[in-house]
Structures are given as C-alpha cells and as structure tokens.
Amino acid sequence: MSLPARLRDEFAQYDDDSVVVTIDPATRCLLMYPISEWDIIQEKLDKLPSFQAQARRLQRLLVGHATDLDIDKSGRILLPAPLREFALLDKKVTLLGQGKKVEIWGQDQWDLQREDYIAEGMHGSEQFDSLTDISL
C-alpha cells in the first residue's frame, strides 16, 4: 500500500521509517501509528489490570495484532495477509488521518460505515450535542 505524500511527510517528523499497524477492535479497519505513539499506547495497555476480562480482550486484540512495518523509500508498506483479511482490504483502500494515527479502511467497508454515520447523524443528532462548540 502506498502512503500519500502528505501522510509520508507527517510520519517523517517522527524520524523513523517504521510504523505499527493493528486492528481496530470496534470496526473492520486497521490503525496505523508512528512507533513512538504506539509505544505510549502499549505502555497504557500494559498497565491495565490483566484480571479484568475487558482489559485482557483489548490487550489481546490490539497488542496481539500489532505489527511493526517499514515504510520503504517509495512510501509503501506491505500489510500482512491477516491484517488485510481482517479489514476486508481489496484493491481500493481509504486512509483517514485521525490525529496521531491513520485508519486504513477497505473502500467498500468505509462507504458502508460512512453511510451509517451520516444516517445516524440525521436521525439521532443528540449524540453530537456535546460537540456544538466545534465550528465547522
């Protein structure tokens, strides 16, 4: 998968040619982090109480699927088959910048999810009431 130049530039600020890609336990997408940002998340995950089922589940899913990947000179990463299969990635993917991480979606999955988000917004705007201070 090729990263757009803008994303390559953003990742370049971390002075590392590697990223960590893992699954999103809530949706069928992948999460890509610069190594330094992933280290912060993993440290937090390591501090979760391992005797709580929900914490163990989160640790198993996020850390268990975390894969270190190198960005080559052309700005590409090679996603392993298990990650591609989880996110239902095909020829077309959508990359969504989300602050310090990037979501990687199969185009069809993203189209469906986006339509769900739009429909929810039209029929249940109270969920966005707390965000009224954000100017669009």
N, C-alpha and C positions, 0 to 999 in steps of 0.2 A: 504494500500500500504506500503510495506517495503522499507525503505531507505537503500541503500548500506552503508557498514561500512565507506567508505571514506566520504560520504556526512554527515553521522551522526557525524563523527569527526569534519568536518568543521562547522557544526551547533553547536557543543558542545562548540566551542570557544566563542560563544555569551552568555554563561551562562544562557540559557533559554531553557526550554523544549517545547516551543511553536513556531509556525510559522504562517505566514499569507499566504493564498492561494487565488488568484483571477484569473480572466480570462485575457487573452491577447486580447485586442480589435482588433488586427491586424490579428491574426491567431487563429486556433482552438486548442490552447494549454492553459495550466494553468501556472501561475507564482507563485513560492513559495519563500518567503522571510523570513529571521530571523525577529523577531518582531522589533528589533532596526533599521534595514534597512527599514522596511516598514514604521515606524514612520517618517523617513526622507522623504520618497516619499509622504506620506499622507500630511505632512506639506507643501510640494511644491504644491500638488494638491489643498490644501485648499487656497493657495494664488492666484490661477488662477482666472481671472475675471469671475464671475458667469453669467454675461450678455452676454458672448460670447458663441455661440452655440457649437463650437468645444470643448471649455473648459468644459462646462456643460456635454457634451456627455462623455468626458474622465472621469470626476469625477463620473458620474453615473455608468459607466461600471466598472471602477477599484475599487472605494470605495464601490459602491453598491454591488459588488460581493465578496468583501474582507471578508474572513472567518478566524477567529483565530482557530487554531487546535493544539492540544497537540501531542507531539511525545511520545509514550509510552516507557516503559523500553526495549522493543524489537526493538525499532527504527521504529515503524509503525505509520502511520497517517490514519485516517478514513476520506476519502473525501466524502462530502455530495453529494447526487444524482444530484442536479442541476449543480454542477461543473463537475461531471463525464459526465453528458449528454452533456454539452456544448463542452467539449474537445473530445467527442466521445470515451471515455475510455472504454476498454474492458478488457479482462484478461491480455493482454500484454501491458506494457507501456514502454516508453523510457524517461529517465531522462537526461537532458542536463544541465550540470553546465555552468552558464553564469556569472562568476564573483560572485557577491553578491546575486545572485538569481539562482534558478533552474527552468528550463522549464519542464513541465510534458506533454508528448505527448502520445496519443494513438499510438500504434506501426504502424498501417496501415496509420494513418494520417502523422506520421513522415516519413515513407517510401515515401509517395507521395510528401511531402514537400521537402525532401532531393533530390529526383529526379528532381524536379523543380529547385532547387538551382543549381544542377550540370548542367542541361541543359542551364540555364541562363548564367552560367559561361563559358560554351563552346561557346555560341553564342553571348554573349554580354560582353566580358571581360573589356570593357572600364569602367564599373561600379566599377571595382576593381583597376583601375589605381592609385587611391589615396592611395592604400594600398601597393604599391610596396616597401616601406621601411620595411615592415614586413618580416622577414626571417622565412621561414617555415622549 
